[in-house]
């Protein structure tokens, strides 16, 4: 069996052996095999080094074509994936306004890609919502000012970039022609036998300066032009052997400069900021190649290998950095997959109410934000991850839109019911049969409250119609009641006498007896009836006198307040305008909420004194304040309970 038969491929597929592998396979001596293997490994490493050098040269060639490209390294590369549509547009506008167009192409392309992904996802959501509301897909159209702003900024970038390259094209050709002329002049310089070496050397130095200042050339011509230039430069230095002092002086100058470049590269090899080190390394290679001439032959290989070694070290650190970056991207991918799974779970929940859906929508929005802020994922799964995310969100939106489509059917039914009530209110708003019409108007007001939501765009309109009709009716009642009747005037006189009598009351000191006496006066007051609307201040005066009596009686505050409140409720319930009781109930509810809020604030304030002694005057004051508010809360809650009994 031949030795090649012992080399099956791991996946079961035999692949053709390279010439080097075939050569190893024919060797029988172990030492020969090892030597050959080392030779192959060295060749592969050299190939890898050449690949790195080609990468550096390609970047420098790009910069050589357009000096403005160098500025791309100084522009901060942000996480465009985490930005909203608004922020993407702002970032694009800022780049186009403040940076050179040729330096921002990579940034603009990334922004454009992210904007298109997010806007298309938004477009799909709007389209699905449009269709779920009964629209036809062929009629769907959606546009937004943010899309217009993006197109304007991007078109501005494209126009400026095209104009820049159009102006650059002629300049590149002219500069290339100048460089070719310089090379030809160097050749002619070497062929000229008339001038002295010193004269030729001075002319040569002038040509070198012209070369450095000749300007950018097309990147695809860069290496050929540089190689041709340096080939002739080295030939000129060979010519200088006739004047060794001049040549050695230049060699020494170039060696010193290149040694400093190597030393800087070796310093960069220790720099932890790998991206910054690599960018500066590119500039060092550019200086080495473009600004400096050759060194003595005995130093050329040595210094180049030293420079190559430093370059390799920097690149190895850079590769390690990218390897760590890949690990971060994998973590981001895991995080994004978790977010997608959570969205899928939420879309599978059974949700039956508007409020629950609103809570779920907020959760989804938070998860969307987390997804965009989770960072980059490996490029190979980027599109697949985005597709999974869009599908998960689309599934949730589909279910949401289905719910609201059915909900809108109910809302249109509610709208029909409310329109019927509006019709009844408007038909009866001018009716003078108050005894019959008032119960009807109160009933339709209560029916209105029982009907659920209507479409948002109709809500304010129908409420305004209904409110106008009902208010019109009850305002007419109030206008009539404001005109004092003869009976109400008589009642006013009686209540003035009753108030005067109450003011003169003498308490016996027996709480039960005195309380019974006060209640008799209250009951008598209630039996007298209503006074003219404009004279109702007498009710407040009556309650004020009662406050004084209850205070002298040392009666429980809650009990005293409820006695007065029951008196007030009877007066309010006598009116046929339901708004009066509604307003009172709303007022009491507001007071309950305000007092609860005050109590919560005071109790929170106590947290600042958790280490203070209870005897501390400030702590005692807060506790007393809390107790006072709780006593007040008990009274207002009792009032609220009492008024609810009337409904």
C-alpha positions as CSV (number, residue, x, y, z in Angstrom):
1,X,0.0,0.0,0.0
2,X,1.4,3.4,-0.9
3,X,1.9,6.1,1.6
4,X,-0.7,8.3,0.1
5,X,-3.3,5.6,0.9
6,X,-2.8,6.4,4.6
7,X,-4.0,10.1,4.2
8,X,-7.9,9.9,3.9
9,X,-9.7,13.1,4.3
10,X,-11.6,13.6,7.6
11,X,-15.0,14.1,5.9
12,X,-14.5,11.0,3.7
13,X,-13.9,13.0,0.5
14,X,-10.4,12.6,-1.0
15,X,-9.0,15.9,-2.1
16,X,-6.1,16.3,-4.5
17,X,-2.7,16.7,-2.7
18,X,-0.7,19.8,-3.2
19,X,2.7,19.5,-4.8
20,X,4.3,20.1,-1.3
21,X,2.1,17.3,0.3
22,X,3.0,14.9,-2.5
23,X,6.6,15.7,-2.0
24,X,6.3,14.9,1.7
25,X,4.4,11.7,1.0
26,X,7.3,10.4,-1.1
27,X,9.9,11.0,1.6
28,X,10.9,8.1,3.8
29,X,13.4,9.6,6.1
30,X,11.8,11.2,9.2
31,X,14.3,14.1,9.3
32,X,13.6,14.9,5.7
33,X,9.8,14.9,6.4
34,X,10.3,17.2,9.4
35,X,12.5,19.6,7.4
36,X,10.0,19.7,4.6
37,X,7.1,20.3,6.9
38,X,8.9,23.2,8.5
39,X,9.7,24.6,5.1
40,X,6.0,24.4,4.1
41,X,5.0,26.0,7.4
42,X,7.4,28.8,6.8
43,X,6.1,29.3,3.3
44,X,2.5,29.5,4.7
45,X,3.5,32.0,7.3
46,X,5.3,34.1,4.6
47,X,2.1,33.9,2.6
48,X,0.1,35.1,5.6
49,X,2.6,38.0,6.2
50,X,2.3,38.9,2.5
51,X,-1.5,39.0,2.9
52,X,-1.2,41.5,5.7
53,X,1.3,43.6,3.8
54,X,-1.1,43.6,0.8
55,X,-3.9,44.8,3.1
56,X,-1.7,47.7,4.3
57,X,-0.6,48.5,0.8
58,X,-4.2,48.4,-0.5
59,X,-5.3,50.9,2.2
60,X,-2.4,53.2,1.5
61,X,-3.1,53.0,-2.2
62,X,-6.7,54.1,-1.5
63,X,-5.3,57.0,0.5
64,X,-2.9,57.8,-2.3
65,X,-5.8,58.1,-4.7
66,X,-7.6,60.6,-2.5
67,X,-5.9,62.2,0.5
68,X,-9.4,62.9,2.1
69,X,-9.8,59.2,2.6
70,X,-7.3,59.3,5.4
71,X,-9.8,61.1,7.6
72,X,-12.1,58.1,7.6
73,X,-9.9,56.7,10.4
74,X,-10.6,59.7,12.7
75,X,-14.4,59.6,12.3
76,X,-16.1,57.8,15.2
77,X,-17.8,54.6,14.2
78,X,-21.0,54.5,16.2
79,X,-23.5,51.6,16.9
80,X,-25.9,52.5,14.2
81,X,-27.9,49.3,14.8
82,X,-29.1,50.7,18.2
83,X,-30.3,54.0,16.7
84,X,-33.9,54.9,15.9
85,X,-34.9,56.2,12.5
86,X,-34.8,59.8,13.8
87,X,-31.3,59.4,15.2
88,X,-30.0,57.7,12.0
89,X,-31.2,60.7,10.0
90,X,-29.6,63.1,12.4
91,X,-26.3,61.2,12.3
92,X,-26.4,61.1,8.4
93,X,-27.1,64.8,8.2
94,X,-24.2,65.6,10.6
95,X,-21.7,63.5,8.7
96,X,-22.7,64.9,5.3
97,X,-22.5,68.5,6.7
98,X,-19.3,68.2,8.7
99,X,-17.1,65.6,7.0
100,X,-15.5,65.1,3.6
101,X,-17.8,62.9,1.5
102,X,-15.0,60.5,0.4
103,X,-14.2,59.8,4.0
104,X,-17.7,58.8,5.2
105,X,-18.8,56.3,2.5
106,X,-18.5,53.3,4.8
107,X,-20.5,55.1,7.6
108,X,-23.2,56.3,5.2
109,X,-23.6,52.8,3.7
110,X,-24.1,51.3,7.2
111,X,-26.6,54.1,8.1
112,X,-28.5,53.5,4.9
113,X,-28.6,49.7,5.5
114,X,-29.9,50.2,9.1
115,X,-32.4,52.8,8.0
116,X,-33.8,50.6,5.2
117,X,-34.2,47.6,7.5
118,X,-36.0,49.5,10.2
119,X,-38.2,51.6,7.8
120,X,-39.2,48.5,5.8
121,X,-40.2,46.8,9.1
122,X,-42.3,49.8,10.0
123,X,-43.8,49.8,6.5
124,X,-44.8,46.2,6.9
125,X,-46.4,46.9,10.3
126,X,-48.4,49.9,8.8
127,X,-49.5,47.8,5.8
128,X,-50.7,45.0,8.0
129,X,-52.6,47.5,10.2
130,X,-54.1,49.1,7.1
131,X,-55.3,45.7,5.8
132,X,-56.6,44.6,9.2
133,X,-58.7,47.8,9.3
134,X,-60.4,46.7,6.1
135,X,-58.1,48.4,3.5
136,X,-57.0,46.8,0.2
137,X,-53.3,46.2,-0.1
138,X,-53.3,47.8,-3.6
139,X,-54.5,51.1,-2.0
140,X,-51.9,51.1,0.7
141,X,-49.5,54.1,0.8
142,X,-47.4,55.2,3.7
143,X,-44.9,58.1,3.9
144,X,-43.4,60.0,6.8
145,X,-41.3,63.2,7.0
146,X,-38.4,61.2,8.4
147,X,-38.2,59.2,5.2
148,X,-38.1,62.4,3.2
149,X,-35.4,63.9,5.4
150,X,-33.3,60.7,5.0
151,X,-33.6,60.8,1.2
152,X,-32.7,64.4,1.0
153,X,-29.6,63.9,3.1
154,X,-28.6,60.7,1.2
155,X,-29.1,62.3,-2.2
156,X,-27.0,65.3,-1.0
157,X,-24.3,62.9,-0.1
158,X,-24.4,61.1,-3.5
159,X,-24.4,64.3,-5.4
160,X,-21.5,65.7,-3.5
161,X,-19.6,62.4,-3.8
162,X,-20.2,62.2,-7.6
163,X,-19.1,65.8,-8.0
164,X,-16.0,65.1,-5.9
165,X,-15.0,62.1,-8.0
166,X,-15.7,63.9,-11.2
167,X,-13.4,66.7,-10.2
168,X,-10.8,64.2,-8.9
169,X,-10.6,62.2,-12.1
170,X,-8.7,64.7,-14.2
171,X,-6.4,65.6,-11.3
172,X,-5.5,61.9,-10.8
173,X,-4.6,61.5,-14.5
174,X,-2.5,64.7,-14.4
175,X,-0.7,63.7,-11.3
176,X,0.0,60.2,-12.7
177,X,1.5,61.9,-15.8
178,X,3.7,64.1,-13.6
179,X,5.0,61.1,-11.7
180,X,5.7,59.2,-15.0
181,X,7.6,62.4,-16.1
182,X,9.6,62.4,-12.9
183,X,10.5,58.7,-13.5
184,X,11.6,59.5,-17.0
185,X,13.7,62.4,-15.8
186,X,15.5,60.1,-13.3
187,X,16.2,57.7,-16.1
188,X,17.5,60.5,-18.3
189,X,19.6,61.7,-15.4
190,X,21.4,58.4,-15.2
191,X,21.9,58.4,-19.0
192,X,23.4,61.9,-19.0
193,X,27.1,61.7,-19.2
194,X,27.9,65.4,-19.3
195,X,26.9,66.6,-15.8
196,X,29.0,65.9,-12.8
197,X,27.8,63.6,-10.0
198,X,27.2,66.5,-7.7
199,X,25.0,68.2,-10.3
200,X,23.1,65.0,-10.9
201,X,22.7,64.4,-7.2
202,X,21.2,67.9,-6.7
203,X,18.8,67.4,-9.6
204,X,17.9,64.0,-8.2
205,X,17.0,65.5,-4.8
206,X,14.8,68.0,-6.6
207,X,13.1,65.2,-8.4
208,X,12.5,63.4,-5.1
209,X,10.9,66.5,-3.7
210,X,8.7,66.8,-6.8
211,X,7.7,63.2,-6.4
212,X,6.6,63.7,-2.7
213,X,4.5,66.7,-3.7
214,X,3.1,65.3,-7.0
215,X,-0.4,64.6,-5.4
216,X,-2.7,61.6,-5.5
217,X,-2.9,59.1,-8.4
218,X,-5.4,56.3,-9.2
219,X,-5.1,53.4,-6.7
220,X,-4.8,50.8,-9.4
221,X,-1.7,52.6,-10.7
222,X,-0.2,53.1,-7.3
223,X,2.0,50.0,-6.9
224,X,3.3,50.1,-10.5
225,X,4.2,53.8,-10.2
226,X,5.9,53.3,-6.9
227,X,7.8,50.1,-7.9
228,X,9.0,51.9,-11.1
229,X,10.1,54.9,-9.1
230,X,12.0,52.9,-6.5
231,X,13.6,50.7,-9.1
232,X,15.1,53.7,-10.8
233,X,15.9,55.4,-7.5
234,X,18.0,52.3,-6.5
235,X,19.7,52.3,-9.9
236,X,20.6,56.0,-9.4
237,X,22.1,55.1,-6.0
238,X,24.1,52.3,-7.7
239,X,25.3,55.1,-10.1
240,X,26.5,57.0,-7.0
241,X,29.2,54.5,-6.3
242,X,31.4,57.0,-8.2
243,X,30.8,59.3,-5.4
244,X,30.7,57.1,-2.3
245,X,30.4,60.0,0.2
246,X,27.2,61.3,-1.3
247,X,25.7,57.8,-1.5
248,X,26.7,56.8,2.0
249,X,25.4,60.0,3.4
250,X,22.0,59.3,1.9
251,X,22.1,55.7,2.9
252,X,22.8,56.7,6.5
253,X,20.0,59.3,6.5
254,X,17.5,56.7,5.2
255,X,18.8,54.1,7.7
256,X,18.3,56.5,10.6
257,X,14.8,57.4,9.5
258,X,13.8,53.8,8.9
259,X,15.3,52.7,12.2
260,X,13.1,55.3,13.9
261,X,10.1,54.0,12.0
262,X,11.0,50.5,13.3
263,X,11.4,51.7,16.9
264,X,8.0,53.4,16.7
265,X,6.4,50.2,15.2
266,X,7.9,48.2,18.1
267,X,6.4,50.7,20.6
268,X,3.0,50.3,18.9
269,X,3.4,46.6,19.3
270,X,3.0,47.2,23.1
271,X,0.0,49.5,22.6
272,X,-3.3,48.0,23.9
273,X,-5.4,50.0,21.5
274,X,-5.0,47.7,18.5
275,X,-7.0,49.7,16.1
276,X,-5.1,52.9,16.8
277,X,-1.8,51.0,16.5
278,X,-2.7,49.4,13.2
279,X,-3.8,52.7,11.7
280,X,-0.5,54.3,12.7
281,X,1.3,51.2,11.4
282,X,-0.3,51.9,8.0
283,X,1.2,55.4,8.1
284,X,4.6,54.1,9.0
285,X,4.5,51.7,6.0
286,X,3.5,54.6,3.8
287,X,6.5,56.7,5.1
288,X,8.8,53.7,4.6
289,X,7.6,53.2,1.1
290,X,6.9,56.7,-0.2
291,X,9.2,59.2,1.6
292,X,12.4,57.3,2.2
293,X,14.9,55.9,-0.2
294,X,17.1,52.7,0.0
295,X,19.8,51.9,2.6
296,X,23.0,50.1,2.2
297,X,22.6,46.6,0.9
298,X,24.0,45.0,4.0
299,X,21.2,46.6,6.1
300,X,18.2,46.2,3.7
301,X,17.2,42.6,4.7
302,X,17.9,43.1,8.4
303,X,15.8,46.3,8.9
304,X,13.0,45.0,6.7
305,X,12.8,41.7,8.7
306,X,12.7,43.8,11.9
307,X,10.0,46.0,10.5
308,X,8.1,43.0,9.3
309,X,8.4,41.3,12.7
310,X,6.9,44.4,14.5
311,X,4.2,44.5,11.8
312,X,3.4,40.8,12.5
313,X,3.2,41.4,16.3
314,X,0.7,44.3,15.8
315,X,-1.4,42.2,13.4
316,X,-1.4,39.2,15.8
317,X,-2.8,41.5,18.6
318,X,-5.3,42.9,16.1
319,X,-6.4,39.4,15.2
320,X,-6.8,38.5,18.9
321,X,-8.8,41.7,19.4
322,X,-11.1,40.6,16.5
323,X,-11.4,37.2,18.0
324,X,-12.5,38.7,21.3
325,X,-14.9,40.9,19.3
326,X,-16.4,37.7,17.8
327,X,-17.0,36.4,21.3
328,X,-18.8,39.6,22.2
329,X,-20.9,39.3,19.0
330,X,-21.8,35.8,20.0
331,X,-23.0,37.0,23.4
332,X,-25.0,39.7,21.6
333,X,-26.5,37.0,19.4
334,X,-27.6,35.0,22.4
335,X,-29.1,38.1,24.0
336,X,-31.0,38.9,20.9
337,X,-32.3,35.4,20.5
338,X,-33.6,35.6,24.1
339,X,-35.4,38.8,23.3
340,X,-36.9,37.2,20.2
341,X,-38.1,34.2,22.3
342,X,-39.7,36.6,24.8
343,X,-41.6,38.4,22.0
344,X,-42.8,35.1,20.7
345,X,-44.0,34.1,24.2
346,X,-45.9,37.4,24.6
347,X,-47.6,37.0,21.2
348,X,-48.9,33.6,22.3
349,X,-50.6,35.0,25.5
350,X,-54.4,35.2,25.5
351,X,-55.3,38.9,25.9
352,X,-58.9,40.0,26.0
353,X,-59.0,43.6,27.1
354,X,-57.8,46.9,25.7
355,X,-55.8,47.7,28.9
356,X,-54.0,44.4,28.8
357,X,-53.1,44.9,25.1
358,X,-51.7,48.3,25.9
359,X,-49.5,46.8,28.6
360,X,-48.3,44.1,26.2
361,X,-47.6,46.7,23.5
362,X,-45.4,48.6,26.0
363,X,-43.6,45.4,26.8
364,X,-43.0,44.8,23.1
365,X,-41.7,48.3,22.6
366,X,-39.3,47.9,25.5
367,X,-38.1,44.6,24.0
368,X,-37.6,46.2,20.6
369,X,-35.5,48.9,22.2
370,X,-33.4,46.2,24.0
371,X,-33.0,44.3,20.7
372,X,-31.6,47.4,18.9
373,X,-29.3,48.2,21.9
374,X,-28.0,44.7,22.2
375,X,-25.1,45.3,19.8
376,X,-23.8,43.7,16.7
377,X,-24.0,40.0,16.0
378,X,-21.8,37.9,13.7
379,X,-22.1,39.0,10.1
380,X,-23.0,35.5,8.9
381,X,-26.2,35.4,11.0
382,X,-27.1,39.1,10.9
383,X,-29.8,38.9,8.3
384,X,-31.3,35.7,9.7
385,X,-31.5,37.2,13.2
386,X,-33.1,40.3,11.8
387,X,-35.6,38.1,9.9
388,X,-36.5,36.2,13.0
389,X,-37.0,39.4,14.9
390,X,-39.3,40.9,12.3
391,X,-41.3,37.7,12.1
392,X,-41.8,37.6,15.9
393,X,-42.9,41.3,15.9
394,X,-45.1,40.7,12.9
395,X,-46.8,37.8,14.6
396,X,-47.6,39.9,17.6
397,X,-48.9,42.8,15.5
398,X,-51.1,40.5,13.5
399,X,-52.7,39.2,16.7
400,X,-53.0,42.8,18.1
401,X,-54.6,44.1,14.9
402,X,-57.0,41.2,14.9
403,X,-58.1,42.1,18.4
404,X,-58.6,45.8,17.6
405,X,-60.4,44.9,14.4
406,X,-63.0,43.1,16.4
407,X,-62.9,45.8,19.1
408,X,-63.7,48.5,16.4
409,X,-66.8,46.5,15.5
410,X,-68.0,46.8,19.1
411,X,-67.0,50.5,19.1
412,X,-69.2,51.2,16.0
413,X,-72.1,49.4,17.8
414,X,-71.5,51.6,20.8
415,X,-71.4,54.6,18.5
416,X,-74.9,53.7,17.1
417,X,-76.2,53.5,20.7
418,X,-74.8,56.9,21.7
419,X,-76.2,58.5,18.6
420,X,-79.6,57.2,19.6
421,X,-79.2,58.8,23.0
422,X,-78.1,62.1,21.4
423,X,-81.3,61.9,19.3
424,X,-83.4,61.5,22.5
425,X,-81.6,64.4,24.3
426,X,-82.0,66.8,21.4
427,X,-85.7,65.9,20.9
428,X,-86.4,66.7,24.6
429,X,-84.0,69.5,25.4
430,X,-86.7,72.2,24.9
431,X,-89.5,70.2,26.6
432,X,-91.3,72.2,29.4
433,X,-92.8,69.1,31.0
434,X,-90.0,69.0,33.6
435,X,-91.7,66.4,35.8
436,X,-91.8,63.9,33.0
437,X,-88.7,64.9,31.1
438,X,-86.2,65.2,34.0
439,X,-86.3,61.5,34.9
440,X,-85.9,60.7,31.2
441,X,-82.9,63.0,30.8
442,X,-81.3,61.5,34.0
443,X,-81.8,58.0,32.7
444,X,-80.1,58.7,29.3
445,X,-77.2,60.3,31.1
446,X,-76.8,57.1,33.2
447,X,-77.2,55.0,30.0
448,X,-74.5,56.9,28.3
449,X,-72.0,56.1,31.1
450,X,-72.8,52.4,30.7
451,X,-72.0,52.3,27.0
452,X,-68.4,51.4,26.2
453,X,-65.8,53.2,24.0
454,X,-66.5,54.5,20.5
455,X,-64.0,55.1,17.7
456,X,-61.5,57.7,18.9
457,X,-62.1,60.1,16.0
458,X,-65.8,60.2,16.8
459,X,-65.5,60.3,20.6
460,X,-65.2,64.1,21.2
461,X,-67.7,64.9,18.6
462,X,-70.6,62.7,20.0
463,X,-69.8,63.7,23.6
464,X,-70.0,67.4,22.7
465,X,-73.4,66.9,21.0
466,X,-74.8,64.9,23.9
467,X,-73.4,67.3,26.6
468,X,-74.7,70.4,24.7
469,X,-78.3,68.9,24.6
470,X,-78.3,67.8,28.2
471,X,-76.8,71.0,29.5
472,X,-79.3,73.0,27.5
473,X,-82.1,71.2,29.2
474,X,-80.8,71.5,32.8
475,X,-79.7,75.1,32.3
476,X,-83.3,76.0,31.5
477,X,-84.4,74.3,34.7
478,X,-81.8,76.2,36.7
479,X,-82.8,79.5,35.1
480,X,-86.4,79.0,36.3
481,X,-85.3,78.0,39.7
482,X,-83.0,81.0,40.1
483,X,-86.1,83.2,40.0
484,X,-87.1,83.2,43.6
485,X,-90.7,81.9,44.1
486,X,-93.0,83.3,46.7
487,X,-92.8,80.0,48.6
488,X,-89.0,80.0,48.6
489,X,-89.0,83.6,49.9
490,X,-91.3,82.5,52.8
491,X,-88.9,79.6,53.5
492,X,-86.0,82.0,53.6
493,X,-87.8,84.0,56.3
494,X,-88.5,80.8,58.3
495,X,-84.8,79.7,58.0
496,X,-83.6,83.1,59.1
497,X,-85.7,82.7,62.2
498,X,-84.5,79.1,62.7
499,X,-80.9,80.2,62.3
500,X,-81.4,82.9,64.9
501,X,-83.0,80.4,67.3
502,X,-80.1,78.0,66.8
503,X,-77.6,80.8,67.6
504,X,-79.4,81.4,71.0
505,X,-79.5,77.7,72.0
506,X,-78.0,77.0,75.5
507,X,-76.5,73.6,76.0
508,X,-77.2,71.7,79.2
509,X,-73.8,69.9,79.4
510,X,-75.4,66.5,79.0
511,X,-74.0,65.3,75.7
512,X,-76.9,63.0,74.8
513,X,-79.5,65.5,75.6
514,X,-77.7,68.3,73.8
515,X,-77.1,66.2,70.7
516,X,-80.8,65.3,70.6
517,X,-81.7,69.0,70.8
518,X,-79.3,69.9,68.0
519,X,-80.7,67.1,65.8
520,X,-84.3,68.4,66.4
521,X,-83.1,71.8,65.0
522,X,-81.5,70.1,62.0
523,X,-84.6,68.1,61.3
524,X,-86.7,71.2,61.5
525,X,-84.3,73.0,59.2
526,X,-84.6,70.1,56.6
527,X,-88.4,70.3,56.8
528,X,-88.6,73.9,55.9
529,X,-87.6,73.4,52.3
530,X,-85.5,75.3,49.8
531,X,-84.6,79.0,49.7
532,X,-84.0,81.1,46.6
533,X,-80.8,80.0,44.8
534,X,-79.2,83.4,45.3
535,X,-79.8,83.2,49.0
536,X,-78.3,79.7,49.6
537,X,-75.5,81.2,51.6
538,X,-77.8,80.8,54.6
539,X,-77.0,77.0,54.4
540,X,-73.3,77.7,55.0
541,X,-74.2,80.0,57.9
542,X,-76.3,77.2,59.4
543,X,-73.5,74.7,59.2
544,X,-71.0,77.2,60.7
545,X,-73.2,77.6,63.8
546,X,-73.5,73.8,64.0
547,X,-69.7,73.6,63.9
548,X,-69.5,75.8,67.0
549,X,-72.1,73.8,68.9
550,X,-70.5,70.5,68.0
551,X,-67.1,71.9,69.2
552,X,-68.7,72.9,72.6
553,X,-70.4,69.5,72.7
554,X,-67.0,67.8,72.4
555,X,-68.5,65.5,69.8
556,X,-66.5,63.1,67.7
557,X,-65.3,65.0,64.6
558,X,-66.4,62.2,62.2
559,X,-69.8,62.0,63.7
560,X,-70.3,65.8,63.6
561,X,-69.2,66.0,60.0
562,X,-71.5,63.2,58.9
563,X,-74.5,64.8,60.6
564,X,-73.8,68.0,58.7
565,X,-73.1,66.1,55.5
566,X,-76.4,64.2,55.6
567,X,-78.1,67.6,55.9
568,X,-76.2,68.8,52.9
569,X,-77.0,65.6,50.9
570,X,-80.7,66.0,51.5
571,X,-80.6,69.5,50.1
572,X,-78.5,68.4,47.0
573,X,-80.8,65.4,46.3
574,X,-83.8,67.8,46.1
575,X,-82.5,69.3,42.9
576,X,-83.4,67.6,39.7
577,X,-80.1,68.4,38.0
578,X,-78.0,65.2,38.3
579,X,-74.9,67.2,37.7
580,X,-75.1,68.7,41.2
581,X,-74.7,65.3,42.9
582,X,-72.1,64.2,40.2
583,X,-70.0,67.3,41.0
584,X,-70.2,66.6,44.7
585,X,-69.1,63.0,44.3
586,X,-66.2,64.0,42.0
587,X,-65.2,66.6,44.5
588,X,-65.1,64.1,47.4
589,X,-63.2,61.5,45.3
590,X,-60.6,64.2,44.5
591,X,-60.3,65.0,48.2
592,X,-59.8,61.3,49.1
593,X,-57.1,60.9,46.4
594,X,-55.3,64.1,47.6
595,X,-55.3,63.0,51.2
596,X,-54.0,59.6,50.3
597,X,-51.2,61.2,48.3
598,X,-50.3,63.4,51.3
599,X,-50.2,60.4,53.6
600,X,-47.9,58.5,51.2
601,X,-45.6,61.5,50.9
602,X,-45.4,61.9,54.7
603,X,-44.7,58.2,55.3
604,X,-42.0,58.3,52.6
605,X,-40.5,61.3,54.4
606,X,-40.2,59.3,57.6
607,X,-37.7,57.0,55.8
608,X,-35.2,59.9,56.1
609,X,-35.6,59.7,59.9
610,X,-35.5,55.9,60.3
611,X,-32.5,56.1,62.5
612,X,-33.9,59.1,64.5
613,X,-35.5,58.6,67.9
614,X,-39.3,58.9,68.1
615,X,-38.9,61.7,70.6
616,X,-37.3,63.8,68.0
617,X,-39.6,66.9,67.6
618,X,-39.5,66.7,63.8
619,X,-40.4,63.0,63.8
620,X,-43.2,63.7,66.3
621,X,-44.5,66.5,64.1
622,X,-44.6,64.2,61.0
623,X,-46.4,61.4,63.0
624,X,-49.0,63.9,64.2
625,X,-49.5,65.2,60.7
626,X,-50.0,61.6,59.4
627,X,-52.6,61.0,62.1
628,X,-54.5,64.2,61.3
629,X,-54.6,63.3,57.6
630,X,-55.8,59.7,58.4
631,X,-58.6,61.1,60.5
632,X,-59.6,63.4,57.6
633,X,-59.4,60.5,55.2
634,X,-61.8,58.5,57.4
635,X,-64.4,61.4,57.2
636,X,-64.1,61.9,53.4
637,X,-64.3,58.1,52.8
638,X,-67.5,58.0,54.9
639,X,-68.9,60.9,52.9
640,X,-68.1,59.1,49.6
641,X,-69.8,55.9,50.8
642,X,-72.8,57.9,51.9
643,X,-73.2,59.7,48.5
644,X,-72.8,56.4,46.6
645,X,-75.8,55.1,48.4
646,X,-77.9,57.7,46.6
647,X,-77.0,56.3,43.1
